[in-house]
Structure formats: C-alpha cells, structure tokens
Amino acid sequence: MTARIGVVTFPGSLDDRDTRRAIKLAGAEPVALWHKDKDLRQVDAVVLCGGFSYGDYLRAGAIARFSPVMETLIEQAKSGMPVLGICNGFQILTEAHLLPGGMLGNDHLHFICRDQKLRVENASTAWTADYEAGQEIHIPLKNMDGRYVADERTLDMLEAEGRVAFRYVTGGDAAEGHGNPNGSLRDIAGISNEAGNVVGLMPHPEHAVEPLVGSGRTDGLPFFTSILKKLVTA
Amino acid sequence: MSRTPLDTVEHAAETPDVDLPWAELGLKKDEYERVVEILGRRPTGAELAMYSVMWSEHCSYKSSKVHLRQFGEKAPQSDALLVGIGENAGVVDVGQGYAVTFKVESHNHPSYVEPYQGAATGVGGIVRDIIAMGARPVAVVDPLRFGAADHPDTKRVLPGVVAGIGGYGNCLGLPNIGGEVVFDACYQGNPLVNAGAIGVMRHEDIHLAKASGAGNKVILYGARTGGDGIGGASILASETFDDAKPSKRPAVQVGDPFQEKLLIECTLEAFAEKLVVGIQDLGAAGLSCATSELASNGSGGMRVTLDDVPLRDSTLSPEEILMSESQERMCAVVEPSKVDRFLEICDKWDVIATVIGEVTDGDRLEIYWHGGKIVDVDPRTVAHDGPVYERPYARPEWQDALQADDANKLPRPATPEELRDQVLRLVSSPNQASKSWITSQYDRFVQGNTVLAQPEDSGMIRIDEESGLGVAIATDGNGRYAKLDPYHGAQLALAEAYRNVATTGARPLAVSDCLNFGSPEDPAVMWQFAEAVRGLADACQQLGTPVTGGNVSLYNQTGEAAIHPTPVVAVLGVIDDVARRTPVAFREEGQLLYLLGDTREEFGGSAWSQVVHDHLGGLPPAVDLERERLLAEILISASRDGMVDAAHDLSDGGLVQAVVESALLGGKGARLVVPDGLDAFTFLFSESAGRAVVAVPRSEELRFTDMCGARGLPVTRIGVVDGDAVEVQGEFTLPLTELRAAHEATIPALLA
C-alpha cells in the first residue's frame, strides 16, 4: 500500500512537476490537483509547491489563497490532513492563516538562489520525522520574498511550542551555504502548525532528491519519505 | 497618420499625392519608392507601417543577408539537422526520438534604454520562439557584455539587466544554466544583452510558422495589444543612439512573465492535442510580422479583421495595432473544427484568445478595419522581399597598426613576487572574478533536470529520466580577439564554445549565433562583420557543426565609436548519459593534473594584457580546428569512460585562471610544476587555444595518457590536486582563502 499525495497547480506554479517527481522517488503516488477544482481527489496529503501563483501580483500567495482548491484544503488541513508548503506554498499557507506570520522581500532586495544550510529543529512533524532534531542539511533556496516575519509574541509562542521546524545555519562559511539569506527573524526557515500536520518552509526539498541533478544532494528526500511512512503506518 | 477619412486601399489609390511619414518610420527614400512600385500606388498608412517595420534592419537583415548566406552555402553535412535557418529556431535531432531547438537573440538597445524591461522581454521573446517550434522550453542562458565595471552607468545597467533576466526567467520556471558576463569600456552605452533558450520535443511535434488550408482560422491569443513597443523594431533597433534625439523610452516593451507562463502551458496543451496547423510568436514588428510571415510561408493568402484584436487601449489606430510589440502574444492557425477546443484550452489557462481572421485561397494578405480594406499586399513582399544591401566594406586603416602593437612584447613579471601579484590581480579582475553575485539571482534548479549550471564550462540538462540522455550548451565570444582579427576571432568563439561543450563530456552538434556589431554604414564595421561571418561559416564547415539560426544586432555604437565586433556563438551538444558528465571542480586529493594541447607565447587580446597593461594589440591565439576536434574527442571519450574526474577548458586568463577556478569550486588546492620548455609566465598566462586541464585518478593515468599518445594529442603532466593552496613550485604559493577572497569580492564590491 502506498499513499496518494496531491500537488496543486495554480496558474504560475513552477515546481509542480518537480514535486510530483520527488513524491514518486520517495515511493508515494503523486496526484495532480488543479486550482479551479475543489475536489482533492481523495489524496492523503497535499504539497503546495513553489512558483509565482497568479504572478504573485498583489502579494505572494495572496490571490492563490482564495482559489477553489484552497477552500477544501483549508478545511481538511484543520482536521488533520498533512500539508506541506514550499516557498510560494509557504506564502500561501500564511495567507490562508494555516500558519502564522508572513514573508517580506529579502533584506538585500535581490532574488537569491543557492544551496542553503539548514538545521532541523523539530523532527516530530508529519514531514520531518525521518530527520533527527539538530541535524544539519543542505536544501536549495530560491526566492525574492523569503524574509519570515511575525510579531514578537508569535515568535515566542513558536519557539515555546517547538514549532520552528527549520532554521538557517549562521556563522559559518557563506560558500558552504551558511548564513541567514534573507533577514528572516530568528533565522526561521520553516515552521509548523500546532498539530504538526501543516509545515511550511522557504527552501525547496524537491530540488534535493537525486544525486545527479539540482544541488547534487539528496537531503530533501526525507520530507517525502517521512510523510509516506506516516501515512502508510497510520 | 490621420484616422479621418480612413486611409483604405481605395482611398490611397485616389489620393496618390498624400505625404506619408516614411522617413520618420525609418524608411529610406529609395525603399519607400520600392514600396510604391510594388503596390502600383502609394501605400496606405497601415501598409506603410507594416513595410517600415518589416524592412527595418532588425527584421529584414538587409545589410547582413548577403553575408549570412554563407551559413547555408558552407553548411556541413549533418544528419542531426531537422530544421535549419529561417524558422523561429533551428531544430536538431539528439536521438531516442527527441529533438532539441535552441537559439540566441539580442535585446541590446532596449536593455540600455530600460535595463530591467529590456532584458526581461529579451528572455520572453526567445522563449516564445522556442514554444513556436512546438517545444517545451527547458533552459535559458544569457551572454552579457557591459561597459567598464567601475563606470557609474554600469551600476545602473547591470543590476537592472540581471534583475530583469531573473525576474522574467525565474517566473517562467526556466533554469538559467549558462552565459557569460564581460566588461569592456567599448560596451559603454551599448551593452549587449543576448538571450538564449533551449526547448525539447519529440520529432513528431515540430511545428512551423505557416498558414495553410483555406478556411482555417487565425487565432491571436495571449496578452491584449497595447501601445507599448510601437516602432521598437524600426526605430530602436535600427538606428544609432544620438544624444540630440528625444528619449526613446516609450518604444521599449513591458513584460509580464506570468502571462507568458500561461502562454507556454496553454500552447503546449494545444500542441499535445494536435490542434495547431501553424504558429508564430509576436515579437519584433508584432502583428505585421506574424501575419505576413504566416501568410507568405503558407499556401494561400490571409484575411484579418483588425477590429477583433483585443486591445488594452481602445484609442490605438490600426497602424499602431499592426506595429505594437506588446509582449506575450502568439498567433495560431487552427482548423475550423478544432477552434472550439483551442479556445477552451486558452480559457482553462485564463488566456484571452480571439479569432481575428482566416486563411484564404488567394495570395494576398488583406486587413480590414471598420469595414474598410486598409492592407492589400503580397505578403512575400513584406516578409521576404525586403531590400538587400551590398554595403561597402573595407579593412580599416588602423588594423595593421593594431596588429603590429604586439602584446608578446609587453613587460612581463620579473620575479616570483610579481608573478604572484599578477595572478591575484588577474583572478580578481572584473572579467575573471566570480560572477556568483549575478548568477545567484537566477533560478538554476527549477524543473529538476539541471545537471550542470554556471560556472561550469557548459550548462547541461537531462532530457530523459530513464535513459539519462541530456543536452549541453555553451556560449562564448571574445570581442577583444575579434577586434584584432575578426575572421579568426569568430572562429575562436566557436572553438571555445565547442571545447566547453566537449569538456563536460557532451558531443557538439550544432551552432546558433548572435552577431553583435556596430553600424553597417561604416565600411570598417562592415568589414569586421563580413570577416567574422566568413570565419564562422568556414569553421562550422570544418568542425561539422551547422549553424541552425541566430540573430544579427547592428548599430551597436554611439557616435563614431563602435563596440568590439562581438560574435557570440552558442554550441549545443548531446550526451548519452548525464551520469557521465565531467564537472570543473577538483574533487579528490592526489589526482593528477594534465595539460592537454600546446602552449605557445600567445598574449594578444589576453586577459593578462588587459588587466596588467590595459593593452589591446597584436594577434589573437592561433586557430587549429583539427586540434580542437581531436581535443574534443579525447575529452568526450575520457568523460564517457571515467578517465577524468574534473576538466576545465583553457581560455581567457589561461591555465592559472582555470586551475584557480577548479580549485575554489572543489575546495581542493593544486601543486603545479612548470613543464620543461616553458617559462612560468607563459605556462600560467598564455591563452593558446585548443587546450584543457584535466584531473585524472591515479588508477586511470596510464589508460588516459596512452589514449592521448595513440591519437597524437600532446599531454603534459603539470601537477597534482593537493592541499589548500595553489602552489607553483619554485615560484609562489597562494592559499585558497586568499584566492577566494580576491576572486569573490570584486563583483559585489562594484555592484552590490
């Protein structure tokens, strides 16, 4: 038995095919979902992938959040369906209030694409169980609006509840992918909701699943094996 | 152009004496007279608009055509060529049923006027060319040239261009895998923004730009037509910048990458359902170009109702609609029974699509507006029978003096300390420094098939996940070499791109070029152009790599000062299994470093002569195409059979530049020994062509050197991968940390 994992294509989604490939490589069944369709086709989990949904006009993720597919998705996420938001997907999840905070433009005002070093802070979410807490991994990062912000109370709450899932590793060699790449508060790269079924992060695990392409590492694969194990054993 | 009364064909015939603004639209007097002769009457305003844009230098290649013919005449026999020059882009067979289309184009002038939009729409245009062939775009590359790195205007132009390329390409989901960034004062005021793209399709999916089948519908789809870019082709791209004229900003188009992304997806879906008979993108000269080219390449005529074109600005005149270069538009010819399905797919992607006309069984292109016929022409006369100029050309008087100013006679470093210092100056100079500040603004990961991206020698994309089949692309063009000798300079550009493809393990297959020159009205520039084309055509013939298409950009000059002749050459290669690719980085200590090829005292046009002496003179490195071919064969075999773990082509900056780059990328140092018969300076800085450096695992040493020996390629052991410094024995040691700081700090310090 395997699990069906949906990947939503919005107009302007870019990494939908990559994400479906990563799901397949992990051994699960990828299912294409369409933004105008409320039907989630009985998937067990959903990934909102990277891109520039609706051109990211108005604000990244702000329009996608109102698309028909999101109505069903928000409802089901609240009742426990695992959802992973990558980059633009993370932005959509914050716009949809499934995750707190939001993303602003990178502090250096440029698009940045690099193989980023992250520390896994929480290895108990639906999407991170195959990592170990404290593990350092390299995951490609590529965005224009990646600076995570929230008010101090929210940040304190996230920390206290262990909901900071990933942090940018700072203090080392920039050539090795160290450093906070965009000015995110408290070096936050990704967070989860209270239940741990909804996770969002700016870096792209789907670009680190094969040794030959992308970053040439496979540090991103555990995202997809984590969820598969959880769904299959559930 | 007055709109009352409507200037119909009938009205034009009745009013032969009306003065038309042909000069303002960029036509010469004799060109206008030819239009009158062709039509047998004065043109209507709309016809004049069409002829003026289509006969512009940018669209008609009127100055370059007589020379470009050589690419066809001298084309080598190639089984790989599926579609050659003349279509939106050439198509090459890469095996396993796959075809690859690729092309490089310029967007130089708009990028100077408005760097962000100019560069962005350059990417948009080349990507639409690729889609129009039936292919899914899979990667882009961007060869760029800017003025001096420390000139204040470079800080205006470069960040805008880079942000524009990134802003557009990143939004389309196309990995940016290669290109170049070169600084030289000659490009001040005339930056070169060339954009290349690659697309992949199955053989049976190739589409062409032709309208055939009377009764078939002509569908315009994509963005609404607005007032942007009007006259862009004729006025912007075909005239020299002149301080006295008013600002040309309004002629630059504005891009919307989101719209283009939708256009890609809906076009590919329509292709997949076999709904499209012919297709053309709307680029330079907009609807004028698309309608006249579709009609003239097809079997019949075409009738278009301009009132049906969806407009962004309802006040546009018919002339403006015909000339508008609004981005993100395409034109498809669809059988009547398939129109509904085509429109449905467009609607699914929220793309506006409108039937604006149909293919007729006549041979005229007729365009109507408010019920009146405002265009009635033979489309061939618009699209293909533009003027052809045999521009006078002459070797400039200063060429001899330039070549006599021998760079080999420049003072060389006298001590190891000076040598060390000059190495540091070289690797930190703007042209040789790391460009990661620029390339990290481009998404190189998207689509999940990027095997190699800059700063590798070529960009490489996997096109089949099962078999590992892949393609590689490299673009090169050294304007300094071409200035010293345009014939050999163009050949060196080809040789370098060819070598770069082979260095990564791919077999070079075909060529696209972007020929950037000054004003064709200057006989010296025209001579440079003629020589470069002749050189490139000869070299393509010898290397067996046909030119599949390309682009000419003239008038890259301000006043009397033309840019260096800059033929940018893109070579496309194929690799059977991308797992066999060879990267640049030194990865394992103890591996042996070999120099392949001959090193001579060749410093003309070199990076060293520029960085240390601010000098340009002498002759460029000698060209030996048979050697290039042999070197390529060795590199491809070595990659395929796992005999080398790293390889790097030697070009500007010579051996030391290559070794430093490989060392920094891999984080592993190198100990070098100056080979017998060479002095340290020549060993490190010479730019002799036909060379590469490779890192060979010890277990493969004998097999590798035997192969080189058996096939007659000079191979010299020059050292070993080792430690955390680049050391030249008996000369100097440069720690990687010091090299990295020098190599990586320059560009951010100048531009960030």
Chai-1 contact restraints between the chains, C-beta under 6 A:
chainA,res_idxA,chainB,res_idxB,connection_type,confidence,min_distance_angstrom,max_distance_angstrom,comment,restraint_id
A,P11,B,L262,contact,1.0,0.0,6.0,A-B,restraint_1
A,G12,B,F258,contact,1.0,0.0,6.0,A-B,restraint_2
A,G12,B,K261,contact,1.0,0.0,6.0,A-B,restraint_3
A,L14,B,G173,contact,1.0,0.0,6.0,A-B,restraint_4
A,L14,B,V446,contact,1.0,0.0,6.0,A-B,restraint_5
A,D18,B,G448,contact,1.0,0.0,6.0,A-B,restraint_6
A,R21,B,G448,contact,1.0,0.0,6.0,A-B,restraint_7
A,F52,B,C171,contact,1.0,0.0,6.0,A-B,restraint_8
A,G55,B,F258,contact,1.0,0.0,6.0,A-B,restraint_9
A,H110,B,Q441,contact,1.0,0.0,6.0,A-B,restraint_10
A,F111,B,G166,contact,1.0,0.0,6.0,A-B,restraint_11
A,F111,B,N170,contact,1.0,0.0,6.0,A-B,restraint_12
A,F111,B,Q441,contact,1.0,0.0,6.0,A-B,restraint_13
A,I112,B,S440,contact,1.0,0.0,6.0,A-B,restraint_14
A,C113,B,S440,contact,1.0,0.0,6.0,A-B,restraint_15
A,C113,B,D443,contact,1.0,0.0,6.0,A-B,restraint_16
A,R114,B,S440,contact,1.0,0.0,6.0,A-B,restraint_17
A,P140,B,F445,contact,1.0,0.0,6.0,A-B,restraint_18
A,K142,B,D443,contact,1.0,0.0,6.0,A-B,restraint_19
A,H207,B,F445,contact,1.0,0.0,6.0,A-B,restraint_20
A,L212,B,A579,contact,1.0,0.0,6.0,A-B,restraint_21
A,V213,B,G448,contact,1.0,0.0,6.0,A-B,restraint_22
A,V213,B,N449,contact,1.0,0.0,6.0,A-B,restraint_23
A,V213,B,T450,contact,1.0,0.0,6.0,A-B,restraint_24
A,V213,B,V451,contact,1.0,0.0,6.0,A-B,restraint_25
A,V213,B,R462,contact,1.0,0.0,6.0,A-B,restraint_26
A,G214,B,F445,contact,1.0,0.0,6.0,A-B,restraint_27
